[in-house]
Amino acid sequence: MGSNVFGNPITTATLEAMPEYIGKVITRTDRAHVALNMKNAEGKDVNARKFVENLKERYGNGVSTLCLIYNATGDTLKHVGYHDWRGHIGESPYPNEIANGQWGAYLHVKTSGAATGSIAATVYRGKNETGKDCDWMLSWYNPWSGKNRVYTEIREGHHYEEDHWDYIYNILSNKGLSYTDTWNGCISTVTTGVSTSPIFEGIMKLVGA
């Protein structure tokens, strides 16, 4: 795992050691449920936030987005794409993989010398309860001036390999500080703050978790 993921993976073996799951058939939704309940266990949420705040401190002044995303989907999520409308990823890359029960953390920053803000999207691929590939798209809109906004959606695997970005931008730029999408047994929730460098939080999970 990369240096910008936090927490121990929650696997079938994790659940098998828990009294309530002994002798039971463990499903993907069971693993997702335990991950969601342990979202802030062992200080992993605090460690992820400290990491991204340190990235921001090293970056300095200027519009940026301190991104924290959590995997409670029951399986490992893999990074499969991103799109920058304004700005670019900072010092730390998008986490390539985020295991079930882990936080990923990264900083997205404005372009140096440009009054354009931090507006972008990232895409992670996982599975729903039945094992079908699904892509979670999470996006943030932190302009140079004006209101911050967020948007997320879930679609079938490989959906974002086609160019949907103008369509998504039009939706994103008209949303608010939080948004939730539910699709094909999957849920994605995103929130942000009102400052010029807010915390952006995304939670990816399964229905029933």
Steps between C-alpha positions, in 0.01 A plus 500: 500500500610856440609749763178698460258226612416457867359214705523122497306329220176342618481157338310175539769392747429814707134403530575133568677613818188686619257300720190610310632355172634165623346219295324740260543542126662843468380717214638811333229702675610356837855622436363838391286523815795438731714749305232765535471438874880524533533816290672686785663203675858510629543865401520426128269791418716734709819373336354552151396854585840584650667367186299719265533803729879452488481489120311829510753657737784407266307628199435839658242764408258471213176322420521127563280204598595274791350168391413207728318200351393183683436151368212308659412294192616163631791468254802692376431805284739573211568844357407496133478863394478870574416825326632850571285795399712741707822425687682169547594235755752619758807342655335166578328302221153351502524174697526215247310264728291554812417182690167448671516689829769746391511875448678648201638856520632744241518872424371658179635849429444794267735563211791717610461863397144450373178626658310181418442300818485123560227321301542131422368145521645160585369152419533175698388156386354240735217248510141492618365217717451270202856555373425734208760767427387851597683830468470764776557854368564771760541865402564836666462861389708754693520806274730797537194690620143391560331206669656158549303203367522121478346222293529122482348219300543126449478326164600171341869413477693687225222761464741792549737382230264687268493880510216593736690789657311796351174343615639438850643852526159651426346296781788559743499878456135515604506275808561586867727404790385137514359237268414128511443260213362145522531267202497123447543420869776758553502833686735797472484808724716812467525814712715811507552821697473868418864613528744554212674175600226278643496139610329290232372168634371210298351178639451204264287213631235238418126512558429302816834574658 
